[in-house]
Amino acid sequence: MNIFFDTEFTGLNSDPRLLSLGLVTDDGHELYLELTDGWSDAMCSPWVRQHVLPMLGQGERLTRKEAGPRIIGWLLSFSTPTTLVGDTDWDTTLLANLMDECGMDRGSYRIELIRYSSKAQAMEFEHAKRAYFESQNAVPHHALTDARAFRVAWHGVLATR
């Protein structure tokens, strides 16, 4: 089973800190967490302060120490092996670091990047994501909304190939 995920973090720098995480399964089960520690407003880039921070406050708020077991418990609630599918190295690294920090056995899950067979397929995927945002009257850069868009685009573009 695929679980599509996205993260929001403090900025594209040498020490990004996780702010939030959205996960959506193939069949629509969701988990959205916002981290209450490990970062501060001052650590956020001006872009993140403008576009991401205003969208926080819509999910389960947990410390990093609480978030890891919550994610692990949620993943283990599924009876099939899971593959976590993200769209950037930033996201996959931040999630893997959190899972490692919480003692999750790397053998019990996989994290993969979305792969495209061609530039045209990548463009089609991006178009499907944009169409999702428009159809939902949603704004990108909220981890759960972005994960939902990845799921819809995946099933519309990549799963059919």
C-alpha positions in Angstrom: 0.0 0.0 0.0 1.2 3.5 -0.9 1.1 6.3 1.6 1.6 9.7 0.1 3.2 12.2 2.3 4.3 15.8 2.4 6.1 17.9 5.0 6.4 21.5 5.7 9.6 22.8 7.2 11.5 25.9 8.3 13.2 26.6 5.0 15.6 25.4 2.2 18.8 25.7 4.2 21.4 23.5 5.8 19.4 22.8 8.9 15.7 22.5 8.0 13.3 21.7 10.9 10.1 19.8 10.5 6.9 21.8 11.1 4.2 19.5 9.9 3.5 16.1 8.2 0.5 15.0 6.2 0.0 11.3 5.2 -2.7 9.8 3.0 -3.1 6.2 2.1 -4.2 4.8 -1.3 -7.7 4.4 0.0 -7.9 7.8 1.7 -7.0 7.2 5.4 -5.2 10.3 6.7 -2.9 11.5 9.4 -1.9 15.1 9.9 0.5 16.2 12.6 2.0 19.6 13.6 5.2 19.6 15.6 5.3 21.9 18.6 9.1 21.7 19.3 12.4 21.6 17.4 11.7 24.8 15.6 10.8 28.5 16.2 9.4 31.3 14.1 12.8 32.9 14.0 14.2 29.7 12.3 11.7 30.0 9.5 12.5 31.7 6.2 10.5 34.7 5.2 8.8 32.6 2.6 7.7 30.0 5.2 6.5 32.7 7.6 4.3 34.1 4.8 3.0 30.9 3.1 3.2 28.1 5.6 2.9 29.3 9.2 -0.5 30.9 8.6 -1.9 27.5 7.6 -0.7 25.7 10.8 -3.2 25.1 13.7 -5.4 22.6 11.8 -4.1 19.3 13.1 -2.9 17.2 16.0 -0.1 19.2 17.8 2.6 16.9 19.2 6.2 17.1 20.3 8.8 15.3 18.2 8.9 12.7 20.9 5.2 12.2 20.7 4.9 12.4 16.9 7.2 9.4 16.2 5.2 6.8 18.2 1.9 8.3 16.7 3.2 7.9 13.2 4.6 4.4 13.9 1.3 3.3 15.5 -0.7 4.6 12.6 1.6 2.8 10.0 1.4 -0.4 12.0 -2.4 -0.3 12.0 -2.4 -1.3 8.4 -2.2 -5.0 7.7 -0.2 -4.6 4.4 3.4 -3.4 4.0 3.5 0.3 3.4 5.6 2.4 1.0 5.8 6.1 1.9 5.9 8.1 -1.3 7.1 11.7 -1.2 8.1 14.2 -3.9 11.4 15.7 -2.7 14.6 14.7 -1.0 13.8 17.3 1.7 10.6 15.6 2.6 12.0 12.0 2.5 15.0 13.0 4.6 13.0 14.8 7.3 10.5 12.0 7.6 13.3 9.3 7.7 15.2 11.3 10.4 12.0 11.6 12.6 11.4 7.8 12.2 15.0 7.0 13.0 14.9 9.3 16.0 11.9 7.4 17.3 13.4 4.0 16.8 11.3 2.8 13.8 12.9 -0.2 12.2 13.8 0.8 8.6 12.9 -2.7 7.5 9.3 -2.2 8.5 8.6 0.5 5.9 10.0 2.0 2.7 10.4 5.6 1.7 10.5 6.4 -2.0 10.5 9.4 -4.2 7.9 9.9 -6.9 9.6 8.9 -10.2 8.5 9.9 -13.6 9.2 8.0 -16.9 9.5 11.3 -18.8 9.4 15.1 -18.6 5.9 14.9 -20.1 4.7 12.6 -17.4 6.2 14.9 -14.7 4.3 17.8 -16.3 1.1 15.8 -16.4 1.5 15.0 -12.7 2.0 18.7 -11.9 -1.0 19.6 -13.9 -3.1 16.9 -12.0 -1.9 18.4 -8.7 -2.9 21.9 -9.8 -6.3 20.7 -11.0 -6.8 19.1 -7.5 -6.0 22.4 -5.8 -8.4 24.2 -8.1 -11.2 21.7 -7.7 -10.9 21.8 -3.9 -10.4 25.6 -3.8 -7.2 24.7 -1.8 -3.8 26.4 -1.5 -0.6 24.4 -1.7 2.0 24.3 1.1 -0.2 22.6 3.7 1.3 19.2 4.3 -2.1 17.3 4.3 -3.5 19.1 1.3 -0.3 18.5 -0.6 -0.4 14.8 0.3 -4.0 14.6 -0.9 -3.0 16.2 -4.2 -0.1 13.7 -4.6 -2.5 10.8 -4.1 -5.0 12.1 -6.6 -2.2 12.9 -9.2 -0.6 9.5 -8.6 -3.8 7.6 -9.2 -4.7 9.8 -12.2 -1.3 9.8 -13.9 1.3 7.3 -12.6 -0.8 4.4 -11.4 -2.3 4.0 -14.8 1.0 3.5 -16.5 
